[in-house]
């Protein structure tokens, strides 16, 4: 056998092996990501629930349209309310990651609502669809808040990190009860970011492998990847958005938030955190990061411009 034929045979076998691997395991990585747990968080923090941060905590469950139970925490103000902020965690994370944000916003006079996304944390669900179904789950949370008669809710803001940011942007395009959005480290569209993940995980940039995994994923989970597109959604959002991204993000490139900002309507803001990676912006950004977020929500939820 000639060297050329041997190399050709190797290339064909490699391609078949790669395609088979992606076809079998790709959908599992896409639809059922590895999850952070309470045990994982307990190795480095004691803030595992709002009550651990000295906050009033209500535990409750909501039901999605598909009947999945969503595990929620509500931190309500006992006094004058500036508005209500909903926290959406990122891929593989859970609502525990929002406890520091709850402490920050509660201290500034806001109610805070946190929940585990479907197939994450203590919520039910078999598959993660990156906003295709999750955007409607956010509307269900808003339905609940708006139904309360024993508390002032005020205007509603949403802060999402990573996948949570993508969900928030997609939801804001269809649910006009969302008055302001902070979108941290969002992707532009699912098909594009999946190529990035593919390059990082299996070191192969070929789009047909992405398409193979996405095709099977869509069939399993009953969704359309082309409709998971925050960059399309922002063109239909008529509410203020603050985009945040770390300049050194190794998972979702900062250029995606720049593209989202460029496609969004006014009013809009862009905050780039120097040396920030994907999950450390609260720590790296420090007081500037906290101040920008609080001022943004105070301005658009309660009509104030300074920090109280």
C-alpha positions as CSV (number, residue, x, y, z in Angstrom):
1,X,0.0,0.0,0.0
2,X,1.4,3.4,-0.9
3,X,2.0,6.1,1.6
4,X,-0.8,8.2,0.0
5,X,-3.4,5.4,0.3
6,X,-2.3,4.7,3.9
7,X,-2.7,8.4,4.8
8,X,-6.1,8.5,3.0
9,X,-7.3,5.4,4.9
10,X,-6.1,6.8,8.2
11,X,-7.9,10.1,7.4
12,X,-11.1,8.3,6.5
13,X,-11.0,6.1,9.6
14,X,-10.2,9.2,11.8
15,X,-13.2,11.0,10.3
16,X,-15.5,8.1,10.9
17,X,-14.3,7.7,14.5
18,X,-14.7,11.4,15.2
19,X,-18.2,11.6,13.6
20,X,-19.3,8.5,15.6
21,X,-18.0,9.9,18.8
22,X,-19.7,13.3,18.3
23,X,-22.9,11.6,17.2
24,X,-23.0,9.5,20.4
25,X,-21.5,11.7,23.0
26,X,-22.0,15.2,21.6
27,X,-25.7,15.5,22.5
28,X,-25.0,14.4,26.0
29,X,-22.5,17.2,26.4
30,X,-24.9,19.7,24.8
31,X,-28.1,18.7,26.5
32,X,-26.9,17.3,29.8
33,X,-23.9,19.4,31.0
34,X,-21.9,18.6,34.1
35,X,-23.6,20.3,37.1
36,X,-22.2,22.2,40.0
37,X,-23.7,21.0,43.3
38,X,-24.2,22.3,46.9
39,X,-21.3,20.0,47.9
40,X,-19.1,21.6,45.3
41,X,-19.9,25.1,46.6
42,X,-19.4,24.0,50.2
43,X,-15.7,23.4,49.5
44,X,-15.0,27.2,49.3
45,X,-18.0,29.2,50.6
46,X,-20.6,29.1,53.4
47,X,-23.0,31.1,51.4
48,X,-25.1,28.2,50.2
49,X,-28.5,29.8,50.7
50,X,-29.7,33.4,51.1
51,X,-30.2,32.8,54.9
52,X,-26.5,32.1,55.2
53,X,-25.9,35.8,54.1
54,X,-28.4,37.0,56.7
55,X,-31.2,37.4,54.1
56,X,-34.9,36.5,54.5
57,X,-35.5,33.4,52.5
58,X,-38.6,31.9,51.1
59,X,-38.4,28.4,49.4
60,X,-40.9,27.7,46.7
61,X,-41.5,25.7,43.6
62,X,-43.0,26.7,40.2
63,X,-44.1,24.5,37.3
64,X,-43.0,24.9,33.7
65,X,-45.4,24.4,30.8
66,X,-44.0,20.9,30.5
67,X,-44.7,20.2,34.1
68,X,-41.1,20.4,35.4
69,X,-40.6,21.7,38.9
70,X,-38.4,24.7,39.3
71,X,-36.7,25.2,42.7
72,X,-36.8,28.9,43.7
73,X,-35.7,31.3,46.4
74,X,-37.5,34.6,47.0
75,X,-35.7,37.3,49.1
76,X,-38.3,40.0,49.8
77,X,-37.9,43.4,51.2
78,X,-39.7,44.2,54.5
79,X,-39.7,47.9,53.7
80,X,-39.9,50.3,50.7
81,X,-39.1,48.4,47.5
82,X,-37.0,49.8,44.6
83,X,-37.9,47.0,42.3
84,X,-37.4,43.2,41.9
85,X,-34.4,41.6,40.3
86,X,-34.3,38.0,39.0
87,X,-31.0,36.2,38.9
88,X,-30.3,33.6,36.2
89,X,-27.3,31.3,36.6
90,X,-25.0,30.0,33.8
91,X,-24.6,26.6,32.2
92,X,-24.0,23.8,34.7
93,X,-24.4,26.2,37.7
94,X,-27.3,26.7,40.1
95,X,-29.0,29.4,42.1
96,X,-26.3,29.2,44.8
97,X,-24.1,31.2,42.5
98,X,-26.5,34.1,42.9
99,X,-26.4,34.4,46.7
100,X,-23.7,37.1,46.6
101,X,-25.8,39.1,44.1
102,X,-28.8,38.6,46.3
103,X,-26.9,40.1,49.2
104,X,-25.8,43.1,47.1
105,X,-29.2,43.9,45.6
106,X,-31.1,43.3,48.9
107,X,-28.8,45.7,50.6
108,X,-29.8,48.3,48.0
109,X,-33.5,47.9,48.5
110,X,-34.5,45.4,45.9
111,X,-36.5,42.1,46.1
112,X,-34.4,39.3,44.6
113,X,-35.8,36.1,43.0
114,X,-33.5,33.2,42.2
115,X,-34.2,29.8,40.7
116,X,-32.5,26.7,39.3
117,X,-32.9,26.5,35.5
118,X,-34.5,23.3,34.2
119,X,-32.2,20.3,34.4
120,X,-30.0,22.3,36.9
121,X,-29.6,22.4,40.6
122,X,-32.7,21.1,42.4
123,X,-35.0,21.7,39.4
124,X,-36.5,19.0,37.3
125,X,-36.0,18.5,33.5
126,X,-34.1,16.1,31.3
127,X,-32.5,18.5,28.8
128,X,-31.0,22.0,28.7
129,X,-32.0,24.0,25.6
130,X,-30.1,27.3,26.2
131,X,-33.1,29.5,26.1
132,X,-35.4,27.8,23.6
133,X,-37.7,26.6,26.4
134,X,-36.0,28.4,29.3
135,X,-37.2,31.9,28.2
136,X,-40.7,30.8,28.8
137,X,-39.7,29.5,32.3
138,X,-38.6,33.1,33.1
139,X,-42.0,34.3,32.1
140,X,-43.6,31.8,34.6
141,X,-41.4,33.3,37.4
142,X,-42.6,36.8,36.4
143,X,-46.2,35.5,36.4
144,X,-45.7,34.4,40.0
145,X,-44.2,37.6,41.1
146,X,-47.0,39.7,39.5
147,X,-49.6,37.5,41.2
148,X,-48.4,38.4,44.7
149,X,-50.8,40.8,46.5
150,X,-49.0,41.1,49.8
151,X,-45.8,42.8,48.6
152,X,-44.7,45.5,46.3
153,X,-42.9,44.1,43.2
154,X,-42.3,47.3,41.2
155,X,-40.4,47.1,38.0
156,X,-38.6,43.9,37.1
157,X,-35.0,43.6,36.2
158,X,-33.1,40.4,35.2
159,X,-29.4,39.7,35.6
160,X,-28.0,36.6,33.8
161,X,-24.6,35.1,33.6
162,X,-23.4,33.2,30.6
163,X,-26.3,30.9,29.5
164,X,-28.5,32.9,32.0
165,X,-27.6,36.1,30.1
166,X,-28.6,34.4,26.8
167,X,-31.9,33.3,28.4
168,X,-32.5,36.9,29.7
169,X,-32.0,38.5,26.3
170,X,-34.2,36.0,24.5
171,X,-36.9,36.4,27.2
172,X,-36.8,40.2,27.0
173,X,-37.6,40.1,23.3
174,X,-41.0,38.4,24.0
175,X,-41.9,39.4,27.6
176,X,-42.3,43.2,27.9
177,X,-42.7,43.0,31.6
178,X,-38.9,42.8,31.9
179,X,-37.8,46.4,32.4
180,X,-34.0,46.1,32.3
181,X,-31.4,43.4,31.6
182,X,-27.8,42.9,32.7
183,X,-26.3,40.3,30.4
184,X,-23.0,39.0,31.5
185,X,-20.8,36.9,29.2
186,X,-23.5,35.9,26.8
187,X,-23.0,34.1,23.5
188,X,-24.4,35.5,20.3
189,X,-26.1,32.3,19.0
190,X,-26.0,28.7,19.9
191,X,-24.6,27.3,16.7
192,X,-21.6,29.7,16.8
193,X,-20.7,29.1,20.4
194,X,-21.0,25.3,19.9
195,X,-18.2,25.4,17.3
196,X,-16.0,27.3,20.0
197,X,-16.8,24.6,22.5
198,X,-16.0,21.9,20.0
199,X,-12.6,23.4,19.2
200,X,-11.8,23.6,22.9
201,X,-13.0,20.1,23.9
202,X,-12.1,17.9,20.9
203,X,-9.7,20.2,19.0
204,X,-11.6,19.9,15.7
205,X,-13.1,23.0,14.1
206,X,-15.2,21.3,11.5
207,X,-18.8,22.6,11.3
208,X,-20.2,19.3,10.1
209,X,-19.3,17.7,13.4
210,X,-21.2,20.5,15.1
211,X,-24.1,20.0,12.8
212,X,-24.1,16.3,13.5
213,X,-24.3,16.8,17.2
214,X,-26.8,19.6,17.0
215,X,-29.1,17.7,14.7
216,X,-29.4,14.7,17.1
217,X,-29.7,17.1,20.1
218,X,-32.6,18.9,18.5
219,X,-34.4,15.7,17.9
220,X,-33.9,14.5,21.5
221,X,-34.9,17.7,23.2
222,X,-37.5,19.0,20.8
223,X,-36.0,22.4,20.0
224,X,-34.4,24.3,17.1
225,X,-30.9,25.5,17.5
226,X,-31.2,28.3,14.9
227,X,-33.9,29.9,17.1
228,X,-31.5,30.1,20.1
229,X,-30.0,33.5,19.0
230,X,-29.5,36.3,21.5
231,X,-28.1,38.5,18.8
232,X,-31.4,38.2,16.9
233,X,-33.4,38.7,20.1
234,X,-31.6,42.0,21.1
235,X,-32.8,43.7,17.9
236,X,-36.4,43.2,19.2
237,X,-35.7,44.3,22.8
238,X,-36.8,47.9,23.5
239,X,-35.6,48.0,27.2
240,X,-32.2,49.1,28.5
241,X,-29.4,46.4,28.5
242,X,-26.1,46.5,30.2
243,X,-23.7,44.1,28.6
244,X,-20.7,42.9,30.7
245,X,-17.8,40.7,29.7
246,X,-14.3,39.8,30.9
247,X,-11.6,40.7,28.4
248,X,-9.8,37.4,29.1
249,X,-12.8,35.2,28.9
250,X,-11.6,31.7,27.9
251,X,-15.1,30.2,27.3
252,X,-17.1,32.8,25.6
253,X,-15.2,35.4,23.7
254,X,-15.6,39.1,24.7
255,X,-16.3,40.0,21.0
256,X,-19.7,38.3,21.4
257,X,-20.8,40.9,23.9
258,X,-19.4,43.7,21.6
259,X,-21.5,42.2,18.8
260,X,-24.6,42.0,21.0
261,X,-24.1,45.6,22.1
262,X,-23.7,46.8,18.5
263,X,-26.9,45.1,17.5
264,X,-29.0,46.3,20.5
265,X,-31.3,49.2,20.6
266,X,-30.7,52.3,22.9
267,X,-30.5,52.7,25.8
268,X,-27.5,50.3,26.1
269,X,-24.2,50.1,27.9
270,X,-21.1,47.9,27.6
271,X,-18.7,47.2,30.5
272,X,-15.5,45.2,29.8
273,X,-13.8,43.9,32.9
274,X,-10.0,44.0,32.4
275,X,-8.4,40.6,33.0
276,X,-11.8,39.1,33.8
277,X,-12.4,35.5,32.8
278,X,-15.8,33.8,32.5
279,X,-16.9,33.2,36.1
280,X,-14.8,35.6,38.2
281,X,-16.2,39.0,37.2
282,X,-17.7,39.7,40.6
283,X,-14.3,39.3,42.2
284,X,-12.1,40.8,39.5
285,X,-14.4,43.7,38.8
286,X,-14.8,44.6,42.4
287,X,-16.5,47.8,43.5
288,X,-16.6,49.2,39.9
289,X,-18.5,46.2,38.7
290,X,-20.9,46.3,41.6
291,X,-21.5,50.0,41.3
292,X,-22.2,49.9,37.6
293,X,-24.8,47.1,38.1
294,X,-26.5,48.7,41.0
295,X,-26.6,52.1,39.3
296,X,-28.0,50.6,36.2
297,X,-30.9,48.9,38.1
298,X,-31.5,51.9,40.3
299,X,-31.8,54.1,37.2
300,X,-34.1,51.9,35.2
301,X,-36.1,50.2,37.9
302,X,-36.5,52.9,40.5
303,X,-35.6,56.1,38.6
304,X,-32.5,56.9,40.7
305,X,-29.0,57.6,39.5
306,X,-26.9,57.2,42.6
307,X,-26.2,54.5,45.0
308,X,-28.1,54.7,48.2
